[in-house]
Amino acid sequence: MVLMTNLDLAPDVRLAFSPLTPDDLESVFGVFSDPDTWRHLHVGRHNTREQSKRIVDDAIKSRREHGIGQWAVRVGDRGSDDALRAGTFVGTGGVNMTPAPVWNLGYRLSPATWGRGFATEIAIAAVVAVRAQSDSVARSRQSGAGILAVAKLTT
């Protein structure tokens, strides 16, 4: 199984992706508890750090079980400007496996970063990562019909 921990998508990528870790808890809570983050989706705002800890724990579990999950998303060197410095935590993004089982793409970004195309870059990174992961799983488990179907759907 390929463990996706770093993505080299293109020389102009403005974001840096890394696995969510317990060290990201305060940053995750900062984004998920911000009322403006939920302006377009009126349910789900985090009121406790325990809710944000579940996001981090689920991402770690997903990486362990599927080789991929939600990432910590930060401004990369090419994405920095006067308002956003390289390394600034902007949110989370990536995929989660649903019970169906299908990949669910999602992201939650700080409103200060909206309108910069970051969500599109996260979506592209997630699709690239799922394709790589699904191809790897399909090759390693040739007999798994369900896994092969997932690999075919993502290519």
C-alpha positions as CSV (number, residue, x, y, z in Angstrom):
1,M,0.0,0.0,0.0
2,V,1.3,3.4,-0.9
3,L,1.2,5.9,2.0
4,M,0.4,9.3,0.5
5,T,2.3,11.8,2.7
6,N,3.6,14.4,0.2
7,L,2.2,15.5,-3.1
8,D,4.3,16.9,-5.9
9,L,1.6,17.9,-8.3
10,A,3.1,20.7,-10.4
11,P,5.7,23.4,-10.0
12,D,3.0,26.0,-9.5
13,V,1.2,24.4,-6.6
14,R,0.6,27.0,-3.9
15,L,-0.3,24.7,-1.1
16,A,1.6,22.2,1.1
17,F,-0.2,19.0,2.2
18,S,0.8,16.9,5.2
19,P,-0.9,14.2,7.2
20,L,-3.1,15.6,10.1
21,T,-1.4,15.0,13.4
22,P,-2.3,15.7,17.0
23,D,-0.1,18.8,16.8
24,D,-2.6,20.3,14.3
25,L,-5.5,20.1,16.8
26,E,-5.5,23.8,17.8
27,S,-5.3,24.9,14.1
28,V,-8.1,22.5,13.2
29,F,-10.3,23.8,16.0
30,G,-9.6,27.4,15.0
31,V,-11.0,26.7,11.5
32,F,-13.8,24.4,12.4
33,S,-15.0,26.7,15.3
34,D,-15.0,29.9,13.2
35,P,-18.7,30.8,12.6
36,D,-17.7,32.4,9.2
37,T,-16.4,29.0,8.1
38,W,-19.9,27.7,8.3
39,R,-21.6,30.5,6.5
40,H,-22.8,28.3,3.7
41,L,-23.4,25.1,5.8
42,H,-25.3,25.9,8.9
43,V,-24.6,22.7,10.8
44,G,-21.3,21.1,12.0
45,R,-19.6,24.0,13.7
46,H,-17.2,22.8,16.4
47,N,-17.9,24.0,19.9
48,T,-15.3,21.8,21.6
49,R,-11.8,20.7,20.9
50,E,-13.0,17.1,21.3
51,Q,-15.0,17.5,18.0
52,S,-11.9,18.7,16.3
53,K,-9.9,15.9,17.8
54,R,-12.2,13.4,16.1
55,I,-11.3,15.0,12.8
56,V,-7.6,14.5,13.5
57,D,-8.2,10.9,14.9
58,D,-10.3,9.9,11.9
59,A,-7.6,11.2,9.5
60,I,-4.9,9.2,11.3
61,K,-7.2,6.1,11.2
62,S,-7.9,6.6,7.5
63,R,-4.2,6.8,6.7
64,R,-3.5,3.6,8.7
65,E,-6.4,1.7,7.1
66,H,-6.5,3.2,3.5
67,G,-3.1,4.9,3.1
68,I,-4.9,8.3,2.6
69,G,-7.2,10.6,4.5
70,Q,-7.6,14.3,5.3
71,W,-4.5,16.5,5.2
72,A,-3.4,19.6,7.0
73,V,-3.3,22.3,4.3
74,R,-0.8,25.1,4.6
75,V,0.3,27.9,2.3
76,G,3.3,26.7,0.2
77,D,6.2,28.8,-0.9
78,R,4.5,29.7,-4.1
79,G,1.2,30.6,-2.5
80,S,2.5,33.1,0.0
81,D,1.9,36.8,-0.4
82,D,1.5,39.9,1.9
83,A,-1.6,38.5,3.5
84,L,-0.7,34.8,3.8
85,R,2.8,33.6,4.7
86,A,4.3,30.3,3.7
87,G,3.5,27.7,6.4
88,T,0.2,29.3,7.5
89,F,-2.4,26.7,8.3
90,V,-5.4,27.3,6.0
91,G,-7.6,24.3,6.8
92,T,-8.1,20.6,6.1
93,G,-8.8,18.8,2.9
94,G,-8.6,15.4,1.3
95,V,-10.8,12.3,1.2
96,N,-12.5,9.9,3.6
97,M,-13.8,6.4,2.8
98,T,-17.5,6.2,3.4
99,P,-19.3,3.0,4.5
100,A,-20.6,2.6,0.9
101,P,-17.4,2.2,0.3
102,V,-16.7,5.3,-1.9
103,W,-14.3,8.2,-1.4
104,N,-15.8,11.4,-0.1
105,L,-13.9,14.6,-1.1
106,G,-14.0,17.4,1.4
107,Y,-12.3,20.5,2.7
108,R,-12.8,23.2,5.3
109,L,-10.8,26.4,4.8
110,S,-10.4,29.5,6.7
111,P,-12.6,32.3,5.2
112,A,-9.5,34.5,4.9
113,T,-8.3,32.1,2.2
114,W,-11.5,31.9,0.2
115,G,-11.5,33.1,-3.4
116,R,-7.9,32.1,-4.1
117,G,-8.6,28.8,-5.8
118,F,-7.3,26.7,-2.9
119,A,-10.3,24.5,-2.8
120,T,-9.8,23.6,-6.5
121,E,-6.1,22.7,-5.8
122,I,-7.2,20.5,-2.8
123,A,-9.7,18.7,-5.0
124,I,-7.1,18.1,-7.7
125,A,-4.6,16.8,-5.1
126,A,-7.2,14.5,-3.6
127,V,-8.2,13.0,-7.0
128,V,-4.5,12.5,-7.9
129,A,-3.9,10.8,-4.5
130,V,-7.0,8.6,-4.7
131,R,-6.0,7.4,-8.2
132,A,-2.5,6.6,-7.1
133,Q,-3.8,4.8,-4.0
134,S,-6.6,2.9,-5.8
135,D,-4.1,1.8,-8.5
136,S,-1.7,0.5,-5.9
137,V,-4.5,-1.3,-4.0
138,A,-5.8,-2.9,-7.2
139,R,-2.4,-4.2,-8.1
140,S,-1.8,-5.6,-4.6
141,R,-5.2,-7.3,-4.3
142,Q,-6.0,-8.5,-7.8
143,S,-8.8,-10.7,-6.4
144,G,-10.7,-8.0,-4.6
145,A,-13.6,-7.2,-7.1
146,G,-14.8,-4.3,-5.0
147,I,-11.4,-2.7,-4.9
148,L,-10.9,-3.2,-8.6
149,A,-14.2,-1.4,-9.2
150,V,-13.0,1.5,-7.1
151,A,-9.7,1.6,-9.1
152,K,-11.6,1.6,-12.4
153,L,-13.9,4.4,-11.3
154,T,-11.0,6.6,-10.4
155,T,-9.1,6.2,-13.7
